[in-house]
Amino acid sequence: MHFFVSSFSLLQKLYVLHKIIKNNSEYFLFELFGEKLIIIISDSENNIITTEIKVCVKKKSKEKIAIYPKLMIDILNTLPEEPFLLIKKEKNILNIYSKQGSYPIPSISNEIKSINNYLNTFLVIKKKKKIFLYSKILLKILKKTLFAVANKDFNPIINGVFFHFSPYGATFVATDTYKLVKYTIYNIRLNYSIKFTIHKKSLQILQNILNEEHEKSIVYIEYKKIDIIKFNFKIKLFLCRLINEKYPDFNSVIPKNKDISFIINRILFLNSIKRISIFSKKKISFIRFYLKNNKLKIYEEDPIISNYSKIQCKSIYEKYQGGYIKMGFNSKFLIEALSSFNEDFISFELCNSNKTGIIRPYSNIKKKESILILIMSIII
């Protein structure tokens, strides 16, 4: 392995990869392939990102070496910018030759075998399902769902987002059993049905990659009926493991009937909940709703402090006897749910018998997508 590269360009590539994976990387794997240096980074969860950089070589060859990421970045960080930095592999050492001197970096030889085995697991099967998405659409899907994902060791399947692509549209679901998001995009259609669940940690890395990408760039997804999925970008590539379990029947917990449904200004509603929460002395704040005569009273039951807000709203459906309803919700869940919307108005459906509330964006325009957020109510 013997090549010349811009010190600034190499540092930039390494720094971005290290930042994307949140400094949890165990190694950089350098693979020289002709006039391209392929850089592979991995973490303890077997999430893998690759990128590439153009280099100058005297002789084309195929060689690999694994090194510690922090050591490489720290050395490059202290060097002045050089258009032709010489990097040469000599036995088990990667030497950096600069105008300032030479710097040896020891290799991690056992990591090359483990990464090759992992990559070969994906490459060995020829039949692949292919999905194409704009990066801004995939980023939007993650922003709409990730906040609702659980973190439970005893039930790993709900620690990720469920993806379902079909001829009728694409549905994305996340839940922690206290709240649930169901997001459907109708104009994303495939000729076949694909279902898989990706862990939250992997999706957070994917989100970091998408934040670095142009919003009009296309993500090419390769899926196989094994526990690995691959996301191809223009230069980068991301591989991660799937959660190999069946996702629970989320439709069974969404109530078919409601007691009261009302329309309310989302920003006013959100800020009112935030104000009430400020006065709470509890670690977990529970907000009470009292809805009657198109007026919503928002308050927290506290024997010492009496603080509440009243907001005008519009009932669009009402079958509850007595014309009013009283329910309570976790304020943190409400703030997360309301913050995930961009619309000015939302509809809030309350079902007292199921102890649930469902929030949807309110619009008269027929859209190409739909989203609902279900939140479990507390017993008052």
C-alpha positions, 0 to 999 in steps of 0.5 A: 500500500503506497499512495499520495493524498491531500491531507485536508481531503483525507482528514475531512473524510475521516472526521465526517465518518467519525462524527456520523458514528458519534465517536463510537468507532473501533477502527478505520479500515483502509482498502486501496483499490486502484486509484481509490481509497475506500475507508470503512468505519464500524462500531460495536453494534456492527453498523458499517459506513464506507466512503471513498477518496481519490488518491495518486498511486505509482502502481495499482494494487489491492491492499487493506489495513485497519488502524485506530481512528482517533490516532489517525485523526489526531495526527492529521489534525496537527499537520499543515495542509499538504496536497501530496501526503505520502502514506505507505504500509510497511509490514504491520505499520501505516507510515505517514510521511509529511514535510514535518516528519514521519509518523507510524500508526500500528495496524489492527490485523484481526479487524480485517478478517471480521469486517470481511466476514460481515460484508461477505454475509451480505454479498453471498446472496444474489437475490435482492429487493431494491428500494429507491428513495429521495434522501429528504423523504427518508430523513423525514420518515426518521424524524416522524418516527424515532422519538416514539421508539422504545429502549427495552432489553426485554422486548427488542422488536419495539426498539426499532422502526417498522418499515412496510413497503407494498403495492398500496403504499409505505407505512412506518411505525414506532412504539414504546407501548405508551405512544405509537406513531403510524406514518403512511406515504401512499405514492411510495409503491412496490410491486411486492411487499417488504417488511423489516425493522431497524434498530434505533441506534442504527437509524440514528447513524443513518439520520446523521448520514442523511444530514450530510447528504443533499436533499435531492440525492437518491438513496438506493436500499438493498434488502435481503431475507437475512438480518442485514440491510444496505443503504447506498448513497452517491459516495457513502454506503451504510450497512446495519443489522435488522431486528429479526423478530415479528413486529406486533399488530399495531392496528389492533391498538388503534381505536375504531371509534372516538368519544370526542374530536376537536380541532385546535391551534397546534402552537397555542396548544403546545406552548400551553402544555409547556407553560403548565409543565414549567410549574410541575415539581414532579419528574413526570408531569401529567397534564389534565384536559377538561373539554366542554362547550368548545373550550379546553382547560389544560391543568395539572392537579396540584394542591399547592399551585393552581395553574391552568390555561384555557384555549378555544377549540372547535368540536367536530365530533361529540357523542360523549354523554354530558357533552364534556370529557376529562382525561390526562396525559404525560406532558413529555409525550404530548410535547414530543408528538406536537413538536413532530408536526409542521401544520398549524392546526391538529385534530385531537381524538379522545376515547375515554373507554380505551383511555387513548388520545389520537393526534392527527394534522388537520387539513382540508387538502387531500394529501399523499400521506397520513400520520397519527400519533396515539398516546395512552391516557392516565387514569384520573 
